[in-house]
């Protein structure tokens, strides 16, 4: 069975905001905490993370953070 972290065919392009959200998520922030720090709603944080999961082919936050670490997406 293919591993979701290895199925990404090309490197997705992440927006600066997606990188910010991803970095804060990897640092342990909650959706509410990310939103508070960036001045956006938790719903908008969720939207960014759903788009990131779609772009990367991951299915959950943990896979997304692991992939981000492996591919050097975190600032």
Steps between C-alpha positions, in 0.01 A plus 500: 500500500654836401606733776331844474827676577671341200224552243565869431614514138623860489585761756189706570533877511405632842387856556676708765186480718485120463864484612420717803203284598701181449793629706272592790317166478833315511591707805200362687253787458128428491275634224385769743860589593609515136206724418568729793867539407425564132187709549272252320212282615541133595274422203749671267783300662303183427453611138875556459575158648240325283656659191846394618380141549350505150820638348725249676279192486500461878190403693559646846699760692763253616581385147507861387754600767719195435502576127579866569800400711622247243471746210630806681181707477533641851668834558 
